[in-house]
Amino acid sequence: MRWSVLLSSLLAGLSLLGPGPLCAQIVRPVKQLEGVNVTEHLDSPLPLDLPFVDDRGRPVRLRQFFDGQRPVVLSLNYATCPMLCGLQLNGMVESLRDVQLEPGRDYEIVCVSIDPLETPMQARAAKQGYMRAFGRGTEQGWSFLTGKGADIRTLAEAVGFEYRYVAERREYAHAAVFMIATPDGRLSRYLYGVRFEPKTVQLSLVEAAEGRIGTTLDRILLFCFHYDAMAGSYAPTAVSLMKVGGAATVLGILVFLLPWRSGWRKFSGAGSGPLLTSQAQSASPVTEPPSLV
C-alpha cells in the first residue's frame, strides 16, 4: 500500500512538469543541435586581419585588440539570442567581476556577433547591459563587434566554433563557450558552460599572459596546478606539489638551523680565550729546584 501511494505521488508530480513524456524529452535527439560542436584549436593563431565594425560604427581589424601585452577574452554570440547567449555572457561577466584583474588594464573583452544582420547599435546596447552587470570601470577594454557573414565564419572556423541558423525558429544554434587568447593572438583556453569558477578564469588569464599579469600567488598556483579539460578547472599536479613541498622542507630546515648555528658560533667564541690561556700555561717550561750537592 505504501509503495502504491509513493508511486502515485511520483506520477502526479511528473505530470505537473508539463505536457509530453519526460523520457522522450531526454532521449530524443535535437536536430537543431547537429553541427554545433566545438573543436579546440589550442595554440593556433587567430586571423587577426579580419575586418569588423565596433559598437560605435567604426571599422576595425581584429589585431587592434591584441597588443602583445594583455590576453583577450573572446566570445562568439549575438544580441538577439533568446536565451543561451545571455546565460553564457552573464556567467562570464559574473566570474570576471570576481576576478582580481581589470578589463582594459589587465585583459581585453571582445565579443563578436555571429549574426551578420546585427547592427552596431544593437551591439552597443548589449555591451552597455553587460557593463552595468559588471558594475565597475569604464568602456576601456570592452568591445562588441559586428561583421559580414564570410568574416564571421572565418573567425568561427579558426576557433573551432560551429553554429547554424535555424530558419523555423529564426535563431542560431550554437554552444556555450568562450575562449582565452594570448596577447599575440593564439588560442590558449576554452571555458564551457554558463557558470565559471572565478579562480579558473583568473588562472586562465594569467596562463595566457605567461605570468605578465596577476599576483605572485597566481603564478605559484599556476605552477602547482594544471588545467583539467574534463573538469573544466585547474587541478593539482603531483610532481609540482612534490617540488613545492620539497622546497618548503629545505627552507624550513634552513630556518631552523640558522639560529642554532649562530648560537654555536657565539658559544665557541666565548670559550676560546680560557682554552688558549690554559694551553699556554701547560706549554711553559717547568723550573727544577737547585741541586743541594
Sequence and secondary structure as in RCSB ss.txt:
>XXXX:A:sequence
MRWSVLLSSLLAGLSLLGPGPLCAQIVRPVKQLEGVNVTEHLDSPLPLDLPFVDDRGRPVRLRQFFDGQRPVVLS
LNYATCPMLCGLQLNGMVESLRDVQLEPGRDYEIVCVSIDPLETPMQARAAKQGYMRAFGRGTEQGWSFLTGKGA
DIRTLAEAVGFEYRYVAERREYAHAAVFMIATPDGRLSRYLYGVRFEPKTVQLSLVEAAEGRIGTTLDRILLFCF
HYDAMAGSYAPTAVSLMKVGGAATVLGILVFLLPWRSGWRKFSGAGSGPLLTSQAQSASPVTEPPSLV
>XXXX:A:secstr
 HHHHHHHHHHHHHHTT SS HHHHHHS  GGGTT  B   TT B  TT EEE TTS EEEGGGG  SSS EEEE
EE TT SSHHHHHHHHHHHHHHTSS  BTTTBEEEEEES TT  HHHHHHHHHHHHHHH SS STTEEEEB  HH
HHHHHHHHHTB EEEETTTTEEEE  EEEEE TTSBEEEEEESS   HHHHHHHHHHHTTTSSS HHHHHHHHHE
EEETTTTEEEE HHHHHHHHHHHHHHHHHHHHHHHHHHHHHHHHHHHHHHHHHHHHHHS         
